[in-house]
Each structure stands twice: as structure tokens, then as C-alpha cells.
Amino acid sequence: MTTTASDSFIRSELIQPAPPPANLVGPWGWARANLFSSPLQIVLTLFGAYIAYKLIWTFVDFTIIRAVWTGADRDACLDEKVGRSVGACWPFIWAKFGQFMYGFYPVEHRWRVNLTYIVALALLLPLLIPSVPRKALNAILFFGVFPILAFILLHGGSIINPWLSVIAWLGTVAAFGLLIVHFVGLSEKALNQTAYGAIALAMVVGGAVAWRVLGLGGMEVLAVAVLFGTIAALAIGAMENRPLDVWLVGGGIAAFGAFVAFALVRLGVFNAPALPVIETRQWGGLLVTLVVATTGIVAALPIGVALALGRRSKMPIIRFLSVGMIELVRGVPLITVLFFATYMLPLFLERSPDAMLRVLVGVSLFSGAYMAETIRGGLQAIPKGQFEGAMALGLNYPRMMGLIVMPQALKLVIPGIVNAFIGLFKDTTLVSIVAIFDLLGGLRAGFTDPQWASPVTLYTGFAFAGIIYFAFCYFMSRYSIFVEKRLNTGRRR
């Protein structure tokens, strides 16, 4: 059958799409599709809205509408004195605000705490903003220099003499470690036994010289020994024509700076006045909460990475120790770890460390053990082909894990990592059980003041603490979502 021009039709333009139905677009369309799409969903939506209304209205009514904002004592927060039903007693918070923020830290030295907060924010904010340049330098300042500066400001003591030795010691150890990683990573094979023997011999000679000739002791002997080993590593690298790039130059500068620092300290060049010592038992409030949480969060990631890699190691001893550490710590609650660190740790040492230091050690080990399992889950999610591809490129184990595998694993477990951080931040309230007064400990101390005893004082204090904890946890949650979306380039729809 043939088709003639009279019974055929050719459209000269495309059919324009019809507009969507009015009940499927806009706010009403979204609500219809997501909240009222079925009878069951309508019931759940209405029930959830009722619960949210009751919770939000109760909170707003107590903290704002019926709240008392001014007053000199408990009379301002009593129903019979005010003549109405009283909500939150905010004058109690204003009167005890310094105690909640600083604990028993001396008033005349609270500027040191404020300065520490300012420096922390000045270093942390550029680190969190992706567009700010020089992230490596910023990370070194925040994770390397700031903890020492914060301890000097908060605890006090000599600013220069003892800590210059510590900084120089850490610098030499870091320089030596970078040199070894650099050599092993760039060479076709690891340093031979002669090179390792020469470096070890140089460290022994350096330690002997520091002990016998210079009359140094303790950490200074170790630092000078590492300095000699660093110089030996530099010499070996030069003799074997290894590339002396920025890491080698930086290591040499750090080692030389350490030697100069020791010399100046021993000559008594630095005699700066010391800040008054504020014992950690005087710390309290939000200061302790932030110190414990920040230390635990910063220490959890490297400890967790080390334990996760150790658990997957092919060396039986390393695997056994890592598994034992993880299972032992995860098998007991945090309060048990805190009690052990507070009361049992001094029995294993020659002297009793500071109470705050013992708590920080316990929290760091606890958070690191939980972080290890989170990171191990990310490592197991990496396809085997990634390992094989890295080995096919000739990468050794440190570079394969540092450049190929670990970045992908950490990206996969960002929600789990941040969840552990948020849980750790809230678990810092347990330190009050071992006589470390955090924010909640300061609140409990404030509740005992008879001048502010009223039926609403307790609820006001807990509402104030809840707002603070929610603000910090919400910020961590939202920032993790931002990082996850930014790094989720391979799975965008």
C-alpha cells in the first residue's frame, strides 16, 4: 500500500512540553509528595508535627517567654516573689558564668584562656575553609605549635627554657623520621644494613657526647643523639646521590636549629620571666570540656589509623598487639578507662602524672580504639584492585597506604568518624566522676549555692549546657556534610 501526500502529515516543529499539574509543584506539591502521599504518611506527619510542636513550644516557653532575665538572687526566680509562673532563671547563669566557662581559674589570669581561644580560632577557621591557601603551614601551626603554646598559656611556668628543649627534641625526631620515610619512599629499595648501622652508630656517639662532654641529660641527650643520626642520614643521602629536595633541606634545618637551641639554652641566653603556674585542678567548666574533647579528637585519628593498619598487618606480633589493644579498650566503658588511667596508671610509672594528663591519655586511647574499627571498615570497603594497582605502579606499603588507599578509606567513613567525634565530645561529661570539673561539673557546683536555690535553677543550668553541647555538635555535623559533599565527586548523580 502506498502513501500519498494527501493522507500523510509531517510536523514542522516539536510538541512543547505540557506544564506539570498544579498540585505537584511548589511547596504544596513537595508536601503532597513527601508528607501526605498516603493515609499512613498523613497520620505519621500529623503525629510528628504534634510532637515537634510540644517540644519546641515547651523549650521556647521555658527559656524565653516565661524566663526571668534580671535579678540579684533566688528571689527573682521564685513564683511567689514574681507573681507568676517563672521559667528559666537566667540571672543564675549570668552570676555563675565565669565559673561555668573557666572553673576555678584565677580571674586575673583568665586572659590567658581567652587568648588561647582566639589563637585556636585564628588557626582553625582557615584550616576549615577550602579556599584559604597554605594548608600545610596552617596544619603544622595548628597541630604542632598550637598545643605547646596552649599548654604554656594555660598551665604557665617558664615560657622558653623547658619548652625550647621539648620543641627542639620534637623537631629533631620529626626531621629524622621524615628523612627515613623520604629515603625509603624514593629509593628503589630500602636503605641497606650499612646505612642503618651508620645512622645508629651516629646516634650512639651523639648521645655519648651529649652525656659525657656537654653534661646534658634526659630528653636533651636523646635529642642530640637524633641530631647526629639526622646528620648521618643527610651524609648518606649525599654520598648515594639521592635527591636532596625540600624534605631533606627542611630536615637539616630542623636538626641544625635544634642544636642551636640546645646551645643557647645551656648558655643561659634565654631567661624570660615565667608565667604563674595554674594547676590543672583549678581548671574547670567549658575550658576542661574543650581541652579533653579537642585532645581526644586530634589524637583519635592517628591512633585509630595505626591500630587499624596494625590489625590488618601480616606480622603476627603487630596484629596480635593491635587486636588486643582494640578489644581490651572497646570491651570496657569509658568510665572504667578513666578510673584505670586515674588510679592505676601511676602504679606503672615511677611518679604520678598530672591528673588532667592521665584523663587525656585515657580518653585518647579509648577514642583511638573505637576510631580504629571505623577506619578498618573503610579499608575493607576499598576494592582489591586499588591495592594491586598501587603495587603495579611500584609503590611501597607506606606510599600505597598514604597516597592511594587511606584517602579513599577515610572519605568513605566520614560519617562514622564525625559520629565518633560527636560521641566523644558528649562523653567528656564523664570526667567529673574522677574529680575533673568540666562544664557539667561546674553546673553541679553552682547548684549547691543556697543564694540561687530555686525550683527552676536546675532546669536552667541543664538547658544552658544543652544549648552549648548542641551548638558544638551541630557545627561538627553540618561541617562533615559539607566535606562529604565536597569529596563525593565520584558518586554524584
C-alpha positions as CSV (number, residue, x, y, z in Angstrom):
1,M,0.0,0.0,0.0
2,T,1.4,3.3,-1.0
3,T,1.0,6.5,1.0
4,T,0.2,9.7,-0.9
5,A,0.8,13.2,0.1
6,S,-2.8,13.8,0.8
7,D,-3.0,11.2,3.7
8,S,0.4,11.8,5.4
9,F,1.3,14.5,7.9
10,I,4.8,15.9,8.7
11,R,5.1,18.1,11.8
12,S,7.3,21.1,11.3
13,E,8.0,21.8,15.0
14,L,8.4,19.8,18.2
15,I,5.5,19.4,20.6
16,Q,6.1,21.8,23.5
17,P,6.1,20.0,26.9
18,A,2.9,20.5,28.9
19,P,3.1,22.2,32.3
20,P,3.1,19.9,35.3
21,P,-0.1,19.6,37.3
22,A,-0.6,22.4,39.7
23,N,-0.8,20.1,42.7
24,L,2.8,18.7,42.0
25,V,4.9,21.8,42.0
26,G,5.7,24.4,44.7
27,P,5.5,23.9,48.4
28,W,2.2,22.2,48.3
29,G,3.5,19.8,45.6
30,W,6.5,18.9,47.7
31,A,4.3,18.4,50.8
32,R,1.9,16.3,48.9
33,A,4.7,14.1,47.6
34,N,6.7,13.8,50.8
35,L,4.3,14.3,53.7
36,F,0.8,13.4,52.5
37,S,1.3,10.8,49.8
38,S,-0.7,8.1,51.6
39,P,-3.0,7.7,54.6
40,L,-0.3,6.2,56.8
41,Q,2.1,9.0,55.9
42,I,-0.6,11.6,56.7
43,V,-1.0,10.1,60.2
44,L,2.8,9.9,60.8
45,T,3.2,13.5,59.6
46,L,0.5,14.9,61.9
47,F,1.8,12.9,64.8
48,G,5.4,14.1,64.2
49,A,4.2,17.7,63.9
50,Y,2.3,17.4,67.2
51,I,5.4,16.0,69.0
52,A,7.6,18.7,67.5
53,Y,5.2,21.4,68.4
54,K,5.0,20.3,72.0
55,L,8.8,20.0,72.4
56,I,9.6,23.3,70.7
57,W,6.9,25.2,72.4
58,T,7.9,23.8,75.8
59,F,11.5,24.8,75.2
60,V,10.7,28.3,73.9
61,D,8.1,28.9,76.6
62,F,10.6,27.9,79.4
63,T,13.7,29.6,78.1
64,I,12.3,32.8,76.6
65,I,8.6,33.6,77.2
66,R,8.4,32.8,81.0
67,A,12.1,33.3,81.7
68,V,13.5,35.8,84.2
69,W,16.4,37.9,82.8
70,T,17.5,40.1,85.6
71,G,17.9,39.6,89.4
72,A,20.3,39.6,92.2
73,D,19.5,36.4,94.0
74,R,17.0,33.5,94.2
75,D,14.1,35.8,95.0
76,A,14.0,36.9,91.3
77,C,13.2,33.2,90.3
78,L,10.5,32.3,92.8
79,D,6.9,32.3,91.7
80,E,5.6,33.9,94.9
81,K,8.1,36.7,94.6
82,V,7.5,37.4,90.9
83,G,3.7,36.8,91.0
84,R,3.6,34.4,88.0
85,S,4.9,31.1,86.9
86,V,8.6,31.5,86.3
87,G,10.6,29.8,83.6
88,A,14.4,29.9,83.1
89,C,16.4,31.7,85.8
90,W,19.0,33.4,83.6
91,P,20.3,35.7,86.4
92,F,21.8,32.5,87.9
93,I,23.7,31.8,84.6
94,W,25.0,35.4,84.5
95,A,26.1,35.2,88.1
96,K,28.0,31.9,87.6
97,F,29.0,32.4,84.0
98,G,32.7,32.8,84.9
99,Q,32.7,29.6,86.9
100,F,30.9,27.7,84.0
101,M,33.5,28.9,81.5
102,Y,36.7,28.8,83.5
103,G,36.1,26.8,86.6
104,F,38.3,28.0,89.4
105,Y,40.8,29.6,87.1
106,P,42.1,32.8,88.7
107,V,40.1,35.8,87.5
108,E,43.3,37.9,86.9
109,H,44.7,35.2,84.6
110,R,41.6,34.4,82.5
111,W,43.0,36.5,79.7
112,R,45.3,33.5,79.1
113,V,42.3,31.3,78.4
114,N,40.7,33.9,76.2
115,L,44.0,34.3,74.2
116,T,44.2,30.6,73.8
117,Y,40.6,30.6,72.3
118,I,41.5,33.4,70.0
119,V,44.6,31.7,68.7
120,A,42.7,28.4,68.2
121,L,40.0,30.1,66.2
122,A,42.6,32.1,64.2
123,L,44.3,28.8,63.2
124,L,41.2,26.6,62.9
125,L,39.0,28.7,60.7
126,P,41.5,29.0,57.8
127,L,42.1,25.3,58.1
128,L,38.3,24.6,57.7
129,I,37.8,26.9,54.7
130,P,38.9,25.2,51.5
131,S,39.7,28.4,49.6
132,V,42.3,29.6,52.1
133,P,45.8,28.8,50.8
134,R,48.8,27.3,52.6
135,K,47.0,24.5,54.3
136,A,50.2,22.6,55.0
137,L,51.7,25.5,57.0
138,N,48.4,26.1,58.7
139,A,48.2,22.4,59.7
140,I,51.7,22.5,61.1
141,L,50.9,25.5,63.2
142,F,47.6,24.1,64.5
143,F,48.6,20.6,65.2
144,G,52.3,21.1,66.0
145,V,52.9,24.5,67.5
146,F,49.5,25.5,69.0
147,P,49.3,22.6,71.5
148,I,52.6,23.6,73.1
149,L,51.6,27.3,73.1
150,A,48.2,26.5,74.6
151,F,49.8,24.4,77.4
152,I,52.3,27.2,78.1
153,L,49.5,29.8,78.3
154,L,47.0,27.7,80.3
155,H,49.4,26.0,82.7
156,G,52.1,28.6,83.0
157,G,55.7,28.1,84.0
158,S,58.8,29.1,82.0
159,I,58.0,30.1,78.5
160,I,61.3,29.4,77.0
161,N,63.8,27.2,78.9
162,P,62.0,23.8,79.3
163,W,59.8,24.0,76.3
164,L,62.5,25.1,73.9
165,S,64.2,21.8,74.6
166,V,61.0,19.9,74.0
167,I,60.3,21.8,70.7
168,A,63.9,21.1,69.6
169,W,63.6,17.4,70.6
170,L,60.3,17.0,68.7
171,G,61.9,18.8,65.7
172,T,64.8,16.5,65.5
173,V,62.7,13.4,65.9
174,A,60.3,14.6,63.2
175,A,63.2,15.6,60.9
176,F,64.8,12.1,61.4
177,G,61.5,10.4,60.7
178,L,61.0,12.4,57.5
179,L,64.4,11.6,56.3
180,I,63.9,7.9,56.7
181,V,60.5,8.0,55.1
182,H,62.0,10.1,52.3
183,F,64.8,7.6,51.7
184,V,62.6,4.5,51.8
185,G,59.9,6.1,49.6
186,L,62.1,7.5,46.8
187,S,64.7,4.7,46.6
188,E,64.2,1.5,44.6
189,K,64.9,-0.5,47.8
190,A,65.2,0.3,51.4
191,L,68.5,1.6,52.9
192,N,71.0,-1.2,53.3
193,Q,72.2,-2.5,56.6
194,T,75.4,-0.4,56.4
195,A,73.4,2.8,56.1
196,Y,71.2,1.9,59.1
197,G,74.2,0.8,61.1
198,A,75.9,4.1,60.3
199,I,72.9,6.1,61.4
200,A,72.5,4.0,64.6
201,L,76.2,4.4,65.4
202,A,76.0,8.2,64.9
203,M,73.1,8.3,67.3
204,V,75.0,6.3,69.9
205,V,78.1,8.6,69.6
206,G,75.9,11.7,69.7
207,G,74.2,10.5,72.9
208,A,77.6,9.7,74.5
209,V,78.9,13.1,73.6
210,A,75.9,14.9,75.0
211,W,76.1,12.9,78.2
212,R,79.8,12.9,78.9
213,V,81.1,16.1,77.2
214,L,78.2,18.5,77.3
215,G,76.8,17.3,80.6
216,L,73.2,17.1,79.3
217,G,70.6,14.7,80.5
218,G,67.2,13.2,79.8
219,M,65.4,14.4,76.7
220,E,68.4,16.6,75.7
221,V,70.6,13.5,75.3
222,L,68.1,11.8,73.1
223,A,67.6,15.0,71.1
224,V,71.4,15.4,70.4
225,A,71.6,11.7,69.6
226,V,68.8,12.1,67.0
227,L,70.6,15.2,65.7
228,F,73.7,13.1,65.0
229,G,71.6,10.5,63.3
230,T,70.0,13.1,61.1
231,I,73.3,14.5,60.0
232,A,74.5,10.9,59.3
233,A,71.3,10.3,57.2
234,L,72.0,13.6,55.3
235,A,75.6,12.5,54.6
236,I,74.4,9.0,53.4
237,G,71.9,10.6,51.1
238,A,74.5,12.9,49.6
239,M,77.0,10.1,49.1
240,E,74.5,7.9,47.3
241,N,73.4,10.8,45.1
242,R,69.8,10.7,46.4
243,P,67.7,13.7,45.5
244,L,68.1,16.4,48.3
245,D,64.7,18.0,47.9
246,V,62.7,20.2,50.3
247,W,62.3,17.4,52.8
248,L,66.0,16.9,53.2
249,V,66.7,20.6,53.4
250,G,63.9,21.0,55.9
251,G,65.2,18.1,58.0
252,G,68.7,19.6,58.0
253,I,67.5,23.0,59.0
254,A,65.4,21.5,61.8
255,A,68.3,19.5,63.1
256,F,70.6,22.5,63.0
257,G,68.0,24.6,64.7
258,A,67.7,22.0,67.4
259,F,71.5,22.1,68.0
260,V,71.5,25.9,68.2
261,A,68.5,25.9,70.6
262,F,70.3,23.5,72.9
263,A,73.4,25.6,72.8
264,L,71.6,28.8,73.6
265,V,69.6,27.1,76.4
266,R,72.8,25.7,78.0
267,L,74.5,29.1,77.8
268,G,71.6,30.7,79.6
269,V,70.8,33.1,76.8
270,F,67.1,32.7,77.3
271,N,65.9,33.9,80.7
272,A,62.4,35.0,80.1
273,P,60.1,35.6,83.0
274,A,57.8,32.6,83.7
275,L,54.0,32.8,83.8
276,P,52.4,31.9,87.1
277,V,51.6,28.2,87.2
278,I,47.9,27.4,87.3
279,E,47.5,23.8,88.4
280,T,45.1,21.8,86.3
281,R,42.9,21.1,89.4
282,Q,41.9,24.8,89.2
283,W,40.8,24.4,85.6
284,G,37.1,23.7,85.0
285,G,34.0,24.5,83.1
286,L,33.9,24.7,79.3
287,L,37.7,25.0,79.4
288,V,38.1,21.4,80.5
289,T,35.4,20.2,78.2
290,L,37.2,21.7,75.2
291,V,40.7,20.6,76.3
292,V,39.6,17.0,76.8
293,A,37.4,16.9,73.7
294,T,40.0,18.5,71.4
295,T,42.8,16.3,72.6
296,G,40.7,13.2,72.2
297,I,39.5,14.2,68.7
298,V,43.0,15.1,67.5
299,A,44.6,12.0,69.0
300,A,41.9,9.6,67.9
301,L,42.6,9.7,64.2
302,P,46.3,8.9,64.2
303,I,45.9,6.3,66.9
304,G,42.9,4.8,65.0
305,V,44.8,4.7,61.7
306,A,47.8,3.0,63.4
307,L,45.6,0.4,65.1
308,A,43.5,-0.3,62.0
309,L,46.6,-0.9,59.9
310,G,48.2,-3.0,62.7
311,R,45.1,-5.2,62.8
312,R,45.4,-5.8,59.1
313,S,49.1,-6.4,59.3
314,K,50.6,-9.7,58.1
315,M,53.1,-9.6,61.0
316,P,51.6,-11.7,63.8
317,I,53.1,-9.7,66.7
318,I,51.8,-6.4,65.4
319,R,48.4,-7.9,64.6
320,F,48.1,-9.5,68.0
321,L,49.0,-6.4,69.9
322,S,46.6,-4.2,67.8
323,V,43.7,-6.6,68.2
324,G,44.4,-6.9,71.9
325,M,44.5,-3.2,72.4
326,I,41.3,-2.6,70.4
327,E,39.3,-5.4,72.0
328,L,40.5,-4.6,75.5
329,V,39.6,-0.9,75.3
330,R,36.3,-1.5,73.5
331,G,35.3,-4.2,75.9
332,V,35.0,-1.8,78.8
333,P,33.1,1.5,79.3
334,L,34.8,4.9,79.2
335,I,34.4,5.3,82.9
336,T,36.4,2.2,83.5
337,V,39.2,3.5,81.3
338,L,39.1,6.8,83.2
339,F,39.3,5.1,86.5
340,F,42.2,3.0,85.3
341,A,44.1,6.0,83.9
342,T,43.5,8.0,87.1
343,Y,44.2,5.4,89.8
344,M,46.2,2.5,88.2
345,L,48.4,4.4,85.7
346,P,50.6,5.9,88.5
347,L,51.3,2.4,89.7
348,F,53.1,1.5,86.4
349,L,55.2,4.7,86.4
350,E,57.9,6.0,88.8
351,R,55.9,9.1,89.6
352,S,52.3,10.1,89.4
353,P,51.5,12.2,86.3
354,D,49.2,15.2,86.4
355,A,45.5,14.2,86.9
356,M,44.5,16.0,83.7
357,L,47.2,14.3,81.7
358,R,46.0,10.9,83.0
359,V,42.5,11.7,81.8
360,L,43.7,12.8,78.4
361,V,45.7,9.6,78.0
362,G,42.7,7.5,78.8
363,V,40.3,9.5,76.6
364,S,42.8,9.4,73.7
365,L,43.3,5.6,73.9
366,F,39.5,5.0,74.2
367,S,38.6,7.2,71.2
368,G,41.5,5.8,69.2
369,A,40.3,2.2,69.7
370,Y,36.8,3.0,68.5
371,M,38.2,5.0,65.6
372,A,40.3,2.0,64.6
373,E,37.2,-0.1,63.8
374,T,35.6,2.7,61.9
375,I,38.7,3.1,59.7
376,R,39.1,-0.6,59.3
377,G,35.6,-0.7,57.9
378,G,36.7,1.9,55.3
379,L,39.8,-0.1,54.4
380,Q,37.7,-3.3,53.9
381,A,35.4,-1.3,51.5
382,I,38.3,-0.5,49.2
383,P,38.4,-2.8,46.2
384,K,41.3,-5.1,45.9
385,G,42.2,-3.6,42.6
386,Q,43.3,-0.4,44.3
387,F,45.9,-2.3,46.2
388,E,47.0,-4.2,43.1
389,G,47.1,-1.1,41.0
390,A,49.3,0.7,43.6
391,M,51.7,-2.2,43.8
392,A,51.8,-2.3,40.0
393,L,53.0,1.3,40.0
394,G,55.9,0.3,42.2
395,L,54.7,2.0,45.3
396,N,55.9,0.6,48.6
397,Y,53.5,0.0,51.5
398,P,53.8,3.4,53.2
399,R,53.2,5.3,49.9
400,M,50.4,2.9,48.8
401,M,48.5,3.4,52.0
402,G,49.3,7.1,52.3
403,L,48.6,8.1,48.7
404,I,46.1,5.6,47.3
405,V,44.2,3.5,49.9
406,M,43.9,5.6,53.1
407,P,42.5,8.7,51.4
408,Q,39.7,6.7,49.8
409,A,39.0,4.8,53.0
410,L,38.8,8.0,55.1
411,K,36.4,9.5,52.6
412,L,34.1,6.6,52.8
413,V,33.8,6.7,56.6
414,I,33.5,10.4,57.1
415,P,30.0,10.0,58.7
416,G,31.4,7.3,61.1
417,I,34.4,9.5,62.0
418,V,32.3,12.5,62.8
419,N,29.8,10.4,64.7
420,A,32.7,9.2,66.9
421,F,33.9,12.8,67.4
422,I,30.4,13.9,68.4
423,G,30.1,11.0,70.8
424,L,33.5,11.7,72.3
425,F,32.6,15.4,72.8
426,K,29.5,14.4,74.8
427,D,31.3,11.7,76.7
428,T,33.6,14.3,78.2
429,T,31.0,14.8,80.9
430,L,32.2,11.6,82.5
431,V,35.5,13.2,83.6
432,S,33.6,14.8,86.5
433,I,33.5,11.3,88.1
434,V,37.3,11.3,88.5
435,A,37.3,14.8,90.1
436,I,37.8,16.8,86.9
437,F,35.2,19.5,86.8
438,D,34.0,20.1,83.2
439,L,31.0,22.1,82.2
440,L,28.5,19.9,83.9
441,G,30.8,19.7,87.0
442,G,30.7,23.5,87.2
443,L,27.0,23.4,86.9
444,R,26.6,21.0,89.8
445,A,28.9,23.2,91.9
446,G,26.8,26.2,91.1
447,F,23.6,24.3,92.1
448,T,24.9,24.0,95.6
449,D,24.9,27.8,96.2
450,P,22.0,28.5,98.5
451,Q,21.8,32.0,97.2
452,W,20.4,30.7,93.9
453,A,18.4,27.7,95.2
454,S,15.1,27.7,93.4
455,P,12.8,25.2,91.7
456,V,13.9,26.2,88.2
457,T,17.7,26.7,88.8
458,L,18.5,23.0,88.0
459,Y,16.5,23.1,84.8
460,T,18.0,26.4,83.7
461,G,21.5,25.1,84.1
462,F,20.9,21.9,82.1
463,A,19.1,23.9,79.4
464,F,22.2,26.2,79.2
465,A,24.5,23.2,79.0
466,G,22.3,21.6,76.4
467,I,22.4,24.7,74.2
468,I,26.2,24.7,74.3
469,Y,26.6,21.0,73.5
470,F,24.0,21.2,70.7
471,A,25.9,24.1,69.1
472,F,29.2,22.3,69.0
473,C,27.7,19.0,67.9
474,Y,25.5,20.6,65.2
475,F,28.5,22.5,63.8
476,M,30.5,19.3,63.5
477,S,27.6,17.5,61.9
478,R,27.0,20.3,59.3
479,Y,30.7,20.6,58.5
480,S,31.0,16.9,58.0
481,I,28.1,17.0,55.5
482,F,29.9,19.9,53.7
483,V,33.1,17.9,53.5
484,E,31.3,14.7,52.4
485,K,29.6,16.5,49.6
486,R,32.8,18.2,48.5
487,L,34.7,14.9,48.4
488,N,31.9,12.9,46.9
489,T,33.0,13.7,43.3
490,G,32.9,10.1,42.1
491,R,29.3,9.3,43.1
492,R,27.4,12.4,42.0
493,R,24.2,11.6,40.2
